[in-house]
Amino acid sequence: MKLWHIKIIRGPGDNLMIVVNYKSEEEQFDAEEVSSMVLTKIKEITKAYIGSTVKHVVVNVTAYFTYQYIMT
């Protein structure tokens, strides 16, 4: 797994932006763009693994973590 060195800056509208070196250029992305990139990559990996197009997916984000869950 590659490690990315990033920095966080204030962008337009006081939104946080992630600054990375991407293809030898400094690029700025907001959280929505990064989330989209991660989901797109997961979709590509899944398609290659199962050998067919991914049409439907459920994304679940736990809203509450118990102390015991966090410690595992």
mmCIF file as Biopython writes it, N, C-alpha, C and O atoms, coordinates in Angstrom:
data_model
#
loop_
_atom_site.group_PDB
_atom_site.id
_atom_site.type_symbol
_atom_site.label_atom_id
_atom_site.label_alt_id
_atom_site.label_comp_id
_atom_site.label_asym_id
_atom_site.label_entity_id
_atom_site.label_seq_id
_atom_site.pdbx_PDB_ins_code
_atom_site.Cartn_x
_atom_site.Cartn_y
_atom_site.Cartn_z
_atom_site.occupancy
_atom_site.B_iso_or_equiv
_atom_site.auth_seq_id
_atom_site.auth_asym_id
_atom_site.pdbx_PDB_model_num
ATOM 1   N N  . MET A ? 1  ? 0.843   -1.174  0.000   1.0 0.0 1  A 1 
ATOM 2   C CA . MET A ? 1  ? 0.000   0.000   0.000   1.0 0.0 1  A 1 
ATOM 3   C C  . MET A ? 1  ? 0.893   1.245   0.000   1.0 0.0 1  A 1 
ATOM 4   O O  . MET A ? 1  ? 1.843   1.337   0.778   1.0 0.0 1  A 1 
ATOM 5   N N  . LYS A ? 2  ? 0.586   2.176   -0.860  1.0 0.0 2  A 1 
ATOM 6   C CA . LYS A ? 2  ? 1.333   3.413   -0.914  1.0 0.0 2  A 1 
ATOM 7   C C  . LYS A ? 2  ? 0.929   4.316   0.247   1.0 0.0 2  A 1 
ATOM 8   O O  . LYS A ? 2  ? -0.234  4.351   0.650   1.0 0.0 2  A 1 
ATOM 9   N N  . LEU A ? 3  ? 1.893   5.033   0.765   1.0 0.0 3  A 1 
ATOM 10  C CA . LEU A ? 3  ? 1.615   6.059   1.756   1.0 0.0 3  A 1 
ATOM 11  C C  . LEU A ? 3  ? 1.651   7.407   1.055   1.0 0.0 3  A 1 
ATOM 12  O O  . LEU A ? 3  ? 2.575   7.696   0.295   1.0 0.0 3  A 1 
ATOM 13  N N  . TRP A ? 4  ? 0.657   8.218   1.309   1.0 0.0 4  A 1 
ATOM 14  C CA . TRP A ? 4  ? 0.585   9.532   0.689   1.0 0.0 4  A 1 
ATOM 15  C C  . TRP A ? 4  ? 0.904   10.586  1.731   1.0 0.0 4  A 1 
ATOM 16  O O  . TRP A ? 4  ? 0.378   10.553  2.844   1.0 0.0 4  A 1 
ATOM 17  N N  . HIS A ? 5  ? 1.753   11.505  1.371   1.0 0.0 5  A 1 
ATOM 18  C CA . HIS A ? 5  ? 2.045   12.632  2.231   1.0 0.0 5  A 1 
ATOM 19  C C  . HIS A ? 5  ? 1.131   13.773  1.796   1.0 0.0 5  A 1 
ATOM 20  O O  . HIS A ? 5  ? 1.188   14.237  0.657   1.0 0.0 5  A 1 
ATOM 21  N N  . ILE A ? 6  ? 0.299   14.209  2.713   1.0 0.0 6  A 1 
ATOM 22  C CA . ILE A ? 6  ? -0.676  15.243  2.382   1.0 0.0 6  A 1 
ATOM 23  C C  . ILE A ? 6  ? -0.565  16.387  3.377   1.0 0.0 6  A 1 
ATOM 24  O O  . ILE A ? 6  ? 0.022   16.251  4.450   1.0 0.0 6  A 1 
ATOM 25  N N  . LYS A ? 7  ? -1.137  17.503  2.998   1.0 0.0 7  A 1 
ATOM 26  C CA . LYS A ? 7  ? -1.325  18.580  3.949   1.0 0.0 7  A 1 
ATOM 27  C C  . LYS A ? 7  ? -2.750  19.090  3.779   1.0 0.0 7  A 1 
ATOM 28  O O  . LYS A ? 7  ? -3.355  18.940  2.718   1.0 0.0 7  A 1 
ATOM 29  N N  . ILE A ? 8  ? -3.268  19.687  4.827   1.0 0.0 8  A 1 
ATOM 30  C CA . ILE A ? 8  ? -4.635  20.196  4.846   1.0 0.0 8  A 1 
ATOM 31  C C  . ILE A ? 8  ? -4.566  21.720  4.866   1.0 0.0 8  A 1 
ATOM 32  O O  . ILE A ? 8  ? -3.822  22.306  5.652   1.0 0.0 8  A 1 
ATOM 33  N N  . ILE A ? 9  ? -5.356  22.362  3.987   1.0 0.0 9  A 1 
ATOM 34  C CA . ILE A ? 9  ? -5.393  23.822  3.942   1.0 0.0 9  A 1 
ATOM 35  C C  . ILE A ? 9  ? -6.840  24.289  3.938   1.0 0.0 9  A 1 
ATOM 36  O O  . ILE A ? 9  ? -7.756  23.492  3.735   1.0 0.0 9  A 1 
ATOM 37  N N  . ARG A ? 10 ? -7.041  25.573  4.160   1.0 0.0 10 A 1 
ATOM 38  C CA . ARG A ? 10 ? -8.363  26.175  4.015   1.0 0.0 10 A 1 
ATOM 39  C C  . ARG A ? 10 ? -8.559  26.550  2.551   1.0 0.0 10 A 1 
ATOM 40  O O  . ARG A ? 10 ? -7.718  27.211  1.943   1.0 0.0 10 A 1 
ATOM 41  N N  . GLY A ? 11 ? -9.690  26.114  2.000   1.0 0.0 11 A 1 
ATOM 42  C CA . GLY A ? 11 ? -9.986  26.411  0.609   1.0 0.0 11 A 1 
ATOM 43  C C  . GLY A ? 11 ? -11.097 27.431  0.498   1.0 0.0 11 A 1 
ATOM 44  O O  . GLY A ? 11 ? -11.421 28.108  1.473   1.0 0.0 11 A 1 
ATOM 45  N N  . PRO A ? 12 ? -11.688 27.547  -0.688  1.0 0.0 12 A 1 
ATOM 46  C CA . PRO A ? 12 ? -12.792 28.479  -0.901  1.0 0.0 12 A 1 
ATOM 47  C C  . PRO A ? 12 ? -13.954 28.183  0.058   1.0 0.0 12 A 1 
ATOM 48  O O  . PRO A ? 12 ? -14.264 27.023  0.328   1.0 0.0 12 A 1 
ATOM 49  N N  . GLY A ? 13 ? -14.579 29.227  0.560   1.0 0.0 13 A 1 
ATOM 50  C CA . GLY A ? 13 ? -15.702 29.047  1.463   1.0 0.0 13 A 1 
ATOM 51  C C  . GLY A ? 13 ? -15.292 28.471  2.807   1.0 0.0 13 A 1 
ATOM 52  O O  . GLY A ? 13 ? -16.125 27.923  3.529   1.0 0.0 13 A 1 
ATOM 53  N N  . ASP A ? 14 ? -14.010 28.591  3.151   1.0 0.0 14 A 1 
ATOM 54  C CA . ASP A ? 14 ? -13.478 28.085  4.413   1.0 0.0 14 A 1 
ATOM 55  C C  . ASP A ? 14 ? -13.555 26.559  4.520   1.0 0.0 14 A 1 
ATOM 56  O O  . ASP A ? 14 ? -13.486 26.011  5.620   1.0 0.0 14 A 1 
ATOM 57  N N  . ASN A ? 15 ? -13.700 25.869  3.373   1.0 0.0 15 A 1 
ATOM 58  C CA . ASN A ? 15 ? -13.707 24.411  3.358   1.0 0.0 15 A 1 
ATOM 59  C C  . ASN A ? 15 ? -12.280 23.882  3.454   1.0 0.0 15 A 1 
ATOM 60  O O  . ASN A ? 15 ? -11.339 24.512  2.972   1.0 0.0 15 A 1 
ATOM 61  N N  . LEU A ? 16 ? -12.132 22.727  4.076   1.0 0.0 16 A 1 
ATOM 62  C CA . LEU A ? 16 ? -10.819 22.101  4.148   1.0 0.0 16 A 1 
ATOM 63  C C  . LEU A ? 16 ? -10.498 21.437  2.817   1.0 0.0 16 A 1 
ATOM 64  O O  . LEU A ? 16 ? -11.358 20.811  2.197   1.0 0.0 16 A 1 
ATOM 65  N N  . MET A ? 17 ? -9.262  21.578  2.391   1.0 0.0 17 A 1 
ATOM 66  C CA . MET A ? 17 ? -8.791  20.975  1.154   1.0 0.0 17 A 1 
ATOM 67  C C  . MET A ? 17 ? -7.576  20.112  1.474   1.0 0.0 17 A 1 
ATOM 68  O O  . MET A ? 17 ? -6.770  20.450  2.341   1.0 0.0 17 A 1 
ATOM 69  N N  . ILE A ? 18 ? -7.457  18.999  0.766   1.0 0.0 18 A 1 
ATOM 70  C CA . ILE A ? 18 ? -6.323  18.107  0.904   1.0 0.0 18 A 1 
ATOM 71  C C  . ILE A ? 18 ? -5.384  18.387  -0.253  1.0 0.0 18 A 1 
ATOM 72  O O  . ILE A ? 18 ? -5.793  18.351  -1.414  1.0 0.0 18 A 1 
ATOM 73  N N  . VAL A ? 19 ? -4.121  18.667  0.058   1.0 0.0 19 A 1 
ATOM 74  C CA . VAL A ? 19 ? -3.121  18.979  -0.963  1.0 0.0 19 A 1 
ATOM 75  C C  . VAL A ? 19 ? -2.178  17.793  -1.085  1.0 0.0 19 A 1 
ATOM 76  O O  . VAL A ? 19 ? -1.577  17.368  -0.098  1.0 0.0 19 A 1 
ATOM 77  N N  . VAL A ? 20 ? -2.049  17.257  -2.297  1.0 0.0 20 A 1 
ATOM 78  C CA . VAL A ? 20 ? -1.166  16.116  -2.550  1.0 0.0 20 A 1 
ATOM 79  C C  . VAL A ? 20 ? -0.367  16.367  -3.818  1.0 0.0 20 A 1 
ATOM 80  O O  . VAL A ? 20 ? -0.755  17.176  -4.661  1.0 0.0 20 A 1 
ATOM 81  N N  . ASN A ? 21 ? 0.738   15.674  -3.943  1.0 0.0 21 A 1 
ATOM 82  C CA . ASN A ? 21 ? 1.473   15.642  -5.209  1.0 0.0 21 A 1 
ATOM 83  C C  . ASN A ? 21 ? 0.909   14.479  -6.005  1.0 0.0 21 A 1 
ATOM 84  O O  . ASN A ? 21 ? 1.047   13.324  -5.603  1.0 0.0 21 A 1 
ATOM 85  N N  . TYR A ? 22 ? 0.281   14.774  -7.123  1.0 0.0 22 A 1 
ATOM 86  C CA . TYR A ? 22 ? -0.368  13.772  -7.954  1.0 0.0 22 A 1 
ATOM 87  C C  . TYR A ? 22 ? 0.157   13.912  -9.363  1.0 0.0 22 A 1 
ATOM 88  O O  . TYR A ? 22 ? -0.018  14.949  -10.003 1.0 0.0 22 A 1 
ATOM 89  N N  . LYS A ? 23 ? 0.806   12.859  -9.848  1.0 0.0 23 A 1 
ATOM 90  C CA . LYS A ? 23 ? 1.403   12.862  -11.187 1.0 0.0 23 A 1 
ATOM 91  C C  . LYS A ? 23 ? 2.343   14.051  -11.345 1.0 0.0 23 A 1 
ATOM 92  O O  . LYS A ? 23 ? 2.282   14.785  -12.331 1.0 0.0 23 A 1 
ATOM 93  N N  . SER A ? 24 ? 3.218   14.226  -10.349 1.0 0.0 24 A 1 
ATOM 94  C CA . SER A ? 24 ? 4.263   15.261  -10.340 1.0 0.0 24 A 1 
ATOM 95  C C  . SER A ? 24 ? 3.727   16.690  -10.275 1.0 0.0 24 A 1 
ATOM 96  O O  . SER A ? 24 ? 4.462   17.634  -10.560 1.0 0.0 24 A 1 
ATOM 97  N N  . GLU A ? 25 ? 2.473   16.860  -9.908  1.0 0.0 25 A 1 
ATOM 98  C CA . GLU A ? 25 ? 1.911   18.195  -9.753  1.0 0.0 25 A 1 
ATOM 99  C C  . GLU A ? 25 ? 1.178   18.282  -8.432  1.0 0.0 25 A 1 
ATOM 100 O O  . GLU A ? 25 ? 0.598   17.301  -7.967  1.0 0.0 25 A 1 
ATOM 101 N N  . GLU A ? 26 ? 1.205   19.470  -7.823  1.0 0.0 26 A 1 
ATOM 102 C CA . GLU A ? 26 ? 0.466   19.678  -6.586  1.0 0.0 26 A 1 
ATOM 103 C C  . GLU A ? 26 ? -1.006  19.886  -6.920  1.0 0.0 26 A 1 
ATOM 104 O O  . GLU A ? 26 ? -1.356  20.776  -7.696  1.0 0.0 26 A 1 
ATOM 105 N N  . GLU A ? 27 ? -1.854  19.070  -6.337  1.0 0.0 27 A 1 
ATOM 106 C CA . GLU A ? 27 ? -3.298  19.130  -6.584  1.0 0.0 27 A 1 
ATOM 107 C C  . GLU A ? 27 ? -4.035  19.341  -5.263  1.0 0.0 27 A 1 
ATOM 108 O O  . GLU A ? 27 ? -3.578  18.894  -4.211  1.0 0.0 27 A 1 
ATOM 109 N N  . GLN A ? 28 ? -5.179  20.026  -5.325  1.0 0.0 28 A 1 
ATOM 110 C CA . GLN A ? 28 ? -6.025  20.238  -4.158  1.0 0.0 28 A 1 
ATOM 111 C C  . GLN A ? 28 ? -7.372  19.563  -4.395  1.0 0.0 28 A 1 
ATOM 112 O O  . GLN A ? 28 ? -7.983  19.711  -5.453  1.0 0.0 28 A 1 
ATOM 113 N N  . PHE A ? 29 ? -7.820  18.816  -3.380  1.0 0.0 29 A 1 
ATOM 114 C CA . PHE A ? 29 ? -9.095  18.116  -3.479  1.0 0.0 29 A 1 
ATOM 115 C C  . PHE A ? 29 ? -9.903  18.381  -2.213  1.0 0.0 29 A 1 
ATOM 116 O O  . PHE A ? 29 ? -9.344  18.464  -1.120  1.0 0.0 29 A 1 
ATOM 117 N N  . ASP A ? 30 ? -11.222 18.513  -2.366  1.0 0.0 30 A 1 
ATOM 118 C CA . ASP A ? 30 ? -12.056 18.612  -1.169  1.0 0.0 30 A 1 
ATOM 119 C C  . ASP A ? 30 ? -12.482 17.206  -0.749  1.0 0.0 30 A 1 
ATOM 120 O O  . ASP A ? 30 ? -12.244 16.237  -1.470  1.0 0.0 30 A 1 
ATOM 121 N N  . ALA A ? 31 ? -13.107 17.101  0.415   1.0 0.0 31 A 1 
ATOM 122 C CA . ALA A ? 31 ? -13.455 15.794  0.983   1.0 0.0 31 A 1 
ATOM 123 C C  . ALA A ? 31 ? -14.363 14.991  0.058   1.0 0.0 31 A 1 
ATOM 124 O O  . ALA A ? 31 ? -14.214 13.774  -0.046  1.0 0.0 31 A 1 
ATOM 125 N N  . GLU A ? 32 ? -15.293 15.648  -0.608  1.0 0.0 32 A 1 
ATOM 126 C CA . GLU A ? 32 ? -16.201 14.943  -1.516  1.0 0.0 32 A 1 
ATOM 127 C C  . GLU A ? 32 ? -15.444 14.319  -2.681  1.0 0.0 32 A 1 
ATOM 128 O O  . GLU A ? 32 ? -15.750 13.201  -3.096  1.0 0.0 32 A 1 
ATOM 129 N N  . GLU A ? 33 ? -14.460 15.037  -3.208  1.0 0.0 33 A 1 
ATOM 130 C CA . GLU A ? 33 ? -13.669 14.490  -4.313  1.0 0.0 33 A 1 
ATOM 131 C C  . GLU A ? 33 ? -12.847 13.276  -3.867  1.0 0.0 33 A 1 
ATOM 132 O O  . GLU A ? 33 ? -12.754 12.281  -4.586  1.0 0.0 33 A 1 
ATOM 133 N N  . VAL A ? 34 ? -12.258 13.369  -2.680  1.0 0.0 34 A 1 
ATOM 134 C CA . VAL A ? 34 ? -11.464 12.252  -2.174  1.0 0.0 34 A 1 
ATOM 135 C C  . VAL A ? 34 ? -12.360 11.036  -1.939  1.0 0.0 34 A 1 
ATOM 136 O O  . VAL A ? 34 ? -11.995 9.914   -2.291  1.0 0.0 34 A 1 
ATOM 137 N N  . SER A ? 35 ? -13.531 11.261  -1.345  1.0 0.0 35 A 1 
ATOM 138 C CA . SER A ? 35 ? -14.477 10.155  -1.127  1.0 0.0 35 A 1 
ATOM 139 C C  . SER A ? 35 ? -14.869 9.512   -2.446  1.0 0.0 35 A 1 
ATOM 140 O O  . SER A ? 35 ? -14.929 8.287   -2.548  1.0 0.0 35 A 1 
ATOM 141 N N  . SER A ? 36 ? -15.134 10.324  -3.449  1.0 0.0 36 A 1 
ATOM 142 C CA . SER A ? 36 ? -15.491 9.813   -4.773  1.0 0.0 36 A 1 
ATOM 143 C C  . SER A ? 36 ? -14.365 8.985   -5.376  1.0 0.0 36 A 1 
ATOM 144 O O  . SER A ? 36 ? -14.611 7.933   -5.965  1.0 0.0 36 A 1 
ATOM 145 N N  . MET A ? 37 ? -13.133 9.457   -5.230  1.0 0.0 37 A 1 
ATOM 146 C CA . MET A ? 37 ? -11.977 8.719   -5.758  1.0 0.0 37 A 1 
ATOM 147 C C  . MET A ? 37 ? -11.824 7.365   -5.067  1.0 0.0 37 A 1 
ATOM 148 O O  . MET A ? 37 ? -11.545 6.357   -5.716  1.0 0.0 37 A 1 
ATOM 149 N N  . VAL A ? 38 ? -12.008 7.350   -3.751  1.0 0.0 38 A 1 
ATOM 150 C CA . VAL A ? 38 ? -11.883 6.096   -2.999  1.0 0.0 38 A 1 
ATOM 151 C C  . VAL A ? 38 ? -12.956 5.110   -3.437  1.0 0.0 38 A 1 
ATOM 152 O O  . VAL A ? 38 ? -12.656 3.940   -3.676  1.0 0.0 38 A 1 
ATOM 153 N N  . LEU A ? 39 ? -14.206 5.564   -3.545  1.0 0.0 39 A 1 
ATOM 154 C CA . LEU A ? 39 ? -15.287 4.670   -3.968  1.0 0.0 39 A 1 
ATOM 155 C C  . LEU A ? 39 ? -15.090 4.177   -5.399  1.0 0.0 39 A 1 
ATOM 156 O O  . LEU A ? 39 ? -15.382 3.019   -5.699  1.0 0.0 39 A 1 
ATOM 157 N N  . THR A ? 40 ? -14.600 5.040   -6.278  1.0 0.0 40 A 1 
ATOM 158 C CA . THR A ? 40 ? -14.328 4.641   -7.657  1.0 0.0 40 A 1 
ATOM 159 C C  . THR A ? 40 ? -13.258 3.556   -7.701  1.0 0.0 40 A 1 
ATOM 160 O O  . THR A ? 40 ? -13.389 2.581   -8.442  1.0 0.0 40 A 1 
ATOM 161 N N  . LYS A ? 41 ? -12.203 3.722   -6.912  1.0 0.0 41 A 1 
ATOM 162 C CA . LYS A ? 41 ? -11.134 2.722   -6.882  1.0 0.0 41 A 1 
ATOM 163 C C  . LYS A ? 41 ? -11.648 1.393   -6.325  1.0 0.0 41 A 1 
ATOM 164 O O  . LYS A ? 41 ? -11.306 0.331   -6.844  1.0 0.0 41 A 1 
ATOM 165 N N  . ILE A ? 42 ? -12.465 1.449   -5.274  1.0 0.0 42 A 1 
ATOM 166 C CA . ILE A ? 42 ? -13.055 0.228   -4.711  1.0 0.0 42 A 1 
ATOM 167 C C  . ILE A ? 42 ? -13.903 -0.471  -5.765  1.0 0.0 42 A 1 
ATOM 168 O O  . ILE A ? 42 ? -13.878 -1.697  -5.869  1.0 0.0 42 A 1 
ATOM 169 N N  . LYS A ? 43 ? -14.654 0.300   -6.544  1.0 0.0 43 A 1 
ATOM 170 C CA . LYS A ? 43 ? -15.492 -0.277  -7.598  1.0 0.0 43 A 1 
ATOM 171 C C  . LYS A ? 43 ? -14.633 -0.965  -8.662  1.0 0.0 43 A 1 
ATOM 172 O O  . LYS A ? 43 ? -14.964 -2.061  -9.114  1.0 0.0 43 A 1 
ATOM 173 N N  . GLU A ? 44 ? -13.528 -0.322  -9.062  1.0 0.0 44 A 1 
ATOM 174 C CA . GLU A ? 44 ? -12.633 -0.907  -10.063 1.0 0.0 44 A 1 
ATOM 175 C C  . GLU A ? 44 ? -12.022 -2.217  -9.560  1.0 0.0 44 A 1 
ATOM 176 O O  . GLU A ? 44 ? -11.965 -3.206  -10.291 1.0 0.0 44 A 1 
ATOM 177 N N  . ILE A ? 45 ? -11.570 -2.212  -8.312  1.0 0.0 45 A 1 
ATOM 178 C CA . ILE A ? 45 ? -10.965 -3.416  -7.732  1.0 0.0 45 A 1 
ATOM 179 C C  . ILE A ? 45 ? -11.995 -4.536  -7.645  1.0 0.0 45 A 1 
ATOM 180 O O  . ILE A ? 45 ? -11.695 -5.687  -7.959  1.0 0.0 45 A 1 
ATOM 181 N N  . THR A ? 46 ? -13.202 -4.199  -7.221  1.0 0.0 46 A 1 
ATOM 182 C CA . THR A ? 46 ? -14.266 -5.197  -7.107  1.0 0.0 46 A 1 
ATOM 183 C C  . THR A ? 46 ? -14.628 -5.774  -8.466  1.0 0.0 46 A 1 
ATOM 184 O O  . THR A ? 46 ? -14.797 -6.986  -8.604  1.0 0.0 46 A 1 
ATOM 185 N N  . LYS A ? 47 ? -14.747 -4.917  -9.466  1.0 0.0 47 A 1 
ATOM 186 C CA . LYS A ? 47 ? -15.071 -5.381  -10.821 1.0 0.0 47 A 1 
ATOM 187 C C  . LYS A ? 47 ? -14.010 -6.352  -11.328 1.0 0.0 47 A 1 
ATOM 188 O O  . LYS A ? 47 ? -14.336 -7.382  -11.919 1.0 0.0 47 A 1 
ATOM 189 N N  . ALA A ? 48 ? -12.740 -6.023  -11.097 1.0 0.0 48 A 1 
ATOM 190 C CA . ALA A ? 48 ? -11.657 -6.906  -11.534 1.0 0.0 48 A 1 
ATOM 191 C C  . ALA A ? 48 ? -11.696 -8.229  -10.782 1.0 0.0 48 A 1 
ATOM 192 O O  . ALA A ? 48 ? -11.415 -9.276  -11.364 1.0 0.0 48 A 1 
ATOM 193 N N  . TYR A ? 49 ? -12.035 -8.199  -9.516  1.0 0.0 49 A 1 
ATOM 194 C CA . TYR A ? 49 ? -12.046 -9.403  -8.685  1.0 0.0 49 A 1 
ATOM 195 C C  . TYR A ? 49 ? -13.203 -10.334 -9.043  1.0 0.0 49 A 1 
ATOM 196 O O  . TYR A ? 49 ? -13.010 -11.542 -9.177  1.0 0.0 49 A 1 
ATOM 197 N N  . ILE A ? 50 ? -14.426 -9.764  -9.200  1.0 0.0 50 A 1 
ATOM 198 C CA . ILE A ? 50 ? -15.584 -10.626 -9.464  1.0 0.0 50 A 1 
ATOM 199 C C  . ILE A ? 50 ? -15.820 -10.850 -10.958 1.0 0.0 50 A 1 
ATOM 200 O O  . ILE A ? 50 ? -16.576 -11.741 -11.345 1.0 0.0 50 A 1 
ATOM 201 N N  . GLY A ? 51 ? -15.174 -10.041 -11.788 1.0 0.0 51 A 1 
ATOM 202 C CA . GLY A ? 51 ? -15.263 -10.249 -13.232 1.0 0.0 51 A 1 
ATOM 203 C C  . GLY A ? 51 ? -16.548 -9.770  -13.869 1.0 0.0 51 A 1 
ATOM 204 O O  . GLY A ? 51 ? -16.865 -10.190 -14.982 1.0 0.0 51 A 1 
ATOM 205 N N  . SER A ? 52 ? -17.301 -8.905  -13.207 1.0 0.0 52 A 1 
ATOM 206 C CA . SER A ? 52 ? -18.495 -8.336  -13.811 1.0 0.0 52 A 1 
ATOM 207 C C  . SER A ? 52 ? -18.715 -6.926  -13.272 1.0 0.0 52 A 1 
ATOM 208 O O  . SER A ? 52 ? -18.103 -6.513  -12.287 1.0 0.0 52 A 1 
ATOM 209 N N  . THR A ? 53 ? -19.594 -6.210  -13.937 1.0 0.0 53 A 1 
ATOM 210 C CA . THR A ? 53 ? -19.858 -4.822  -13.580 1.0 0.0 53 A 1 
ATOM 211 C C  . THR A ? 53 ? -20.604 -4.729  -12.255 1.0 0.0 53 A 1 
ATOM 212 O O  . THR A ? 53 ? -21.523 -5.504  -11.987 1.0 0.0 53 A 1 
ATOM 213 N N  . VAL A ? 54 ? -20.199 -3.782  -11.444 1.0 0.0 54 A 1 
ATOM 214 C CA . VAL A ? 54 ? -20.878 -3.507  -10.177 1.0 0.0 54 A 1 
ATOM 215 C C  . VAL A ? 54 ? -21.958 -2.471  -10.459 1.0 0.0 54 A 1 
ATOM 216 O O  . VAL A ? 54 ? -21.666 -1.357  -10.892 1.0 0.0 54 A 1 
ATOM 217 N N  . LYS A ? 55 ? -23.218 -2.854  -10.207 1.0 0.0 55 A 1 
ATOM 218 C CA . LYS A ? 55 ? -24.334 -1.954  -10.497 1.0 0.0 55 A 1 
ATOM 219 C C  . LYS A ? 55 ? -24.942 -1.355  -9.238  1.0 0.0 55 A 1 
ATOM 220 O O  . LYS A ? 55 ? -25.353 -0.194  -9.243  1.0 0.0 55 A 1 
ATOM 221 N N  . HIS A ? 56 ? -25.006 -2.121  -8.174  1.0 0.0 56 A 1 
ATOM 222 C CA . HIS A ? 56 ? -25.646 -1.659  -6.943  1.0 0.0 56 A 1 
ATOM 223 C C  . HIS A ? 56 ? -24.720 -1.931  -5.761  1.0 0.0 56 A 1 
ATOM 224 O O  . HIS A ? 56 ? -24.050 -2.961  -5.699  1.0 0.0 56 A 1 
ATOM 225 N N  . VAL A ? 57 ? -24.700 -1.000  -4.844  1.0 0.0 57 A 1 
ATOM 226 C CA . VAL A ? 57 ? -23.841 -1.159  -3.673  1.0 0.0 57 A 1 
ATOM 227 C C  . VAL A ? 57 ? -24.507 -0.471  -2.477  1.0 0.0 57 A 1 
ATOM 228 O O  . VAL A ? 57 ? -25.225 0.518   -2.624  1.0 0.0 57 A 1 
ATOM 229 N N  . VAL A ? 58 ? -24.251 -1.011  -1.318  1.0 0.0 58 A 1 
ATOM 230 C CA . VAL A ? 58 ? -24.723 -0.395  -0.079  1.0 0.0 58 A 1 
ATOM 231 C C  . VAL A ? 58 ? -23.501 0.038   0.709   1.0 0.0 58 A 1 
ATOM 232 O O  . VAL A ? 58 ? -22.607 -0.764  0.979   1.0 0.0 58 A 1 
ATOM 233 N N  . VAL A ? 59 ? -23.470 1.308   1.075   1.0 0.0 59 A 1 
ATOM 234 C CA . VAL A ? 59 ? -22.386 1.846   1.895   1.0 0.0 59 A 1 
ATOM 235 C C  . VAL A ? 59 ? -22.976 2.155   3.259   1.0 0.0 59 A 1 
ATOM 236 O O  . VAL A ? 59 ? -23.958 2.889   3.378   1.0 0.0 59 A 1 
ATOM 237 N N  . ASN A ? 60 ? -22.365 1.587   4.279   1.0 0.0 60 A 1 
ATOM 238 C CA . ASN A ? 60 ? -22.872 1.779   5.636   1.0 0.0 60 A 1 
ATOM 239 C C  . ASN A ? 60 ? -21.817 2.490   6.469   1.0 0.0 60 A 1 
ATOM 240 O O  . ASN A ? 60 ? -20.664 2.064   6.525   1.0 0.0 60 A 1 
ATOM 241 N N  . VAL A ? 61 ? -22.215 3.557   7.102   1.0 0.0 61 A 1 
ATOM 242 C CA . VAL A ? 61 ? -21.316 4.284   7.991   1.0 0.0 61 A 1 
ATOM 243 C C  . VAL A ? 61 ? -21.929 4.259   9.381   1.0 0.0 61 A 1 
ATOM 244 O O  . VAL A ? 61 ? -23.019 4.786   9.602   1.0 0.0 61 A 1 
ATOM 245 N N  . THR A ? 62 ? -21.223 3.645   10.307  1.0 0.0 62 A 1 
ATOM 246 C CA . THR A ? 62 ? -21.717 3.552   11.667  1.0 0.0 62 A 1 
ATOM 247 C C  . THR A ? 62 ? -21.747 4.940   12.286  1.0 0.0 62 A 1 
ATOM 248 O O  . THR A ? 62 ? -20.751 5.662   12.259  1.0 0.0 62 A 1 
ATOM 249 N N  . ALA A ? 63 ? -22.884 5.307   12.838  1.0 0.0 63 A 1 
ATOM 250 C CA . ALA A ? 63 ? -23.032 6.635   13.432  1.0 0.0 63 A 1 
ATOM 251 C C  . ALA A ? 63 ? -22.537 6.682   14.865  1.0 0.0 63 A 1 
ATOM 252 O O  . ALA A ? 63 ? -22.229 7.758   15.376  1.0 0.0 63 A 1 
ATOM 253 N N  . TYR A ? 64 ? -22.455 5.538   15.519  1.0 0.0 64 A 1 
ATOM 254 C CA . TYR A ? 64 ? -22.058 5.520   16.914  1.0 0.0 64 A 1 
ATOM 255 C C  . TYR A ? 64 ? -21.160 4.326   17.174  1.0 0.0 64 A 1 
ATOM 256 O O  . TYR A ? 64 ? -21.494 3.199   16.806  1.0 0.0 64 A 1 
ATOM 257 N N  . PHE A ? 65 ? -20.043 4.564   17.795  1.0 0.0 65 A 1 
ATOM 258 C CA . PHE A ? 65 ? -19.118 3.497   18.146  1.0 0.0 65 A 1 
ATOM 259 C C  . PHE A ? 65 ? -19.057 3.363   19.659  1.0 0.0 65 A 1 
ATOM 260 O O  . PHE A ? 65 ? -18.889 4.357   20.367  1.0 0.0 65 A 1 
ATOM 261 N N  . THR A ? 66 ? -19.192 2.159   20.150  1.0 0.0 66 A 1 
ATOM 262 C CA . THR A ? 66 ? -19.024 1.934   21.576  1.0 0.0 66 A 1 
ATOM 263 C C  . THR A ? 66 ? -17.535 1.919   21.904  1.0 0.0 66 A 1 
ATOM 264 O O  . THR A ? 66 ? -16.699 1.689   21.031  1.0 0.0 66 A 1 
ATOM 265 N N  . TYR A ? 67 ? -17.220 2.161   23.145  1.0 0.0 67 A 1 
ATOM 266 C CA . TYR A ? 67 ? -15.827 2.141   23.587  1.0 0.0 67 A 1 
ATOM 267 C C  . TYR A ? 67 ? -15.205 0.780   23.291  1.0 0.0 67 A 1 
ATOM 268 O O  . TYR A ? 67 ? -14.063 0.697   22.838  1.0 0.0 67 A 1 
ATOM 269 N N  . GLN A ? 68 ? -15.957 -0.278  23.548  1.0 0.0 68 A 1 
ATOM 270 C CA . GLN A ? 68 ? -15.448 -1.633  23.322  1.0 0.0 68 A 1 
ATOM 271 C C  . GLN A ? 68 ? -15.132 -1.848  21.839  1.0 0.0 68 A 1 
ATOM 272 O O  . GLN A ? 68 ? -14.120 -2.465  21.506  1.0 0.0 68 A 1 
ATOM 273 N N  . TYR A ? 69 ? -15.989 -1.346  20.953  1.0 0.0 69 A 1 
ATOM 274 C CA . TYR A ? 69 ? -15.757 -1.490  19.514  1.0 0.0 69 A 1 
ATOM 275 C C  . TYR A ? 69 ? -14.490 -0.748  19.099  1.0 0.0 69 A 1 
ATOM 276 O O  . TYR A ? 69 ? -13.682 -1.270  18.331  1.0 0.0 69 A 1 
ATOM 277 N N  . ILE A ? 70 ? -14.320 0.463   19.606  1.0 0.0 70 A 1 
ATOM 278 C CA . ILE A ? 70 ? -13.155 1.261   19.256  1.0 0.0 70 A 1 
ATOM 279 C C  . ILE A ? 70 ? -11.864 0.579   19.693  1.0 0.0 70 A 1 
ATOM 280 O O  . ILE A ? 70 ? -10.847 0.681   19.006  1.0 0.0 70 A 1 
ATOM 281 N N  . MET A ? 71 ? -11.895 -0.106  20.811  1.0 0.0 71 A 1 
ATOM 282 C CA . MET A ? 71 ? -10.697 -0.722  21.364  1.0 0.0 71 A 1 
ATOM 283 C C  . MET A ? 71 ? -10.326 -2.037  20.674  1.0 0.0 71 A 1 
ATOM 284 O O  . MET A ? 71 ? -9.260  -2.584  20.957  1.0 0.0 71 A 1 
ATOM 285 N N  . THR A ? 72 ? -11.166 -2.561  19.783  1.0 0.0 72 A 1 
ATOM 286 C CA . THR A ? 72 ? -10.836 -3.816  19.102  1.0 0.0 72 A 1 
ATOM 287 C C  . THR A ? 72 ? -10.168 -3.567  17.779  1.0 0.0 72 A 1 
ATOM 288 O O  . THR A ? 72 ? -9.823  -4.515  17.073  1.0 0.0 72 A 1 
#
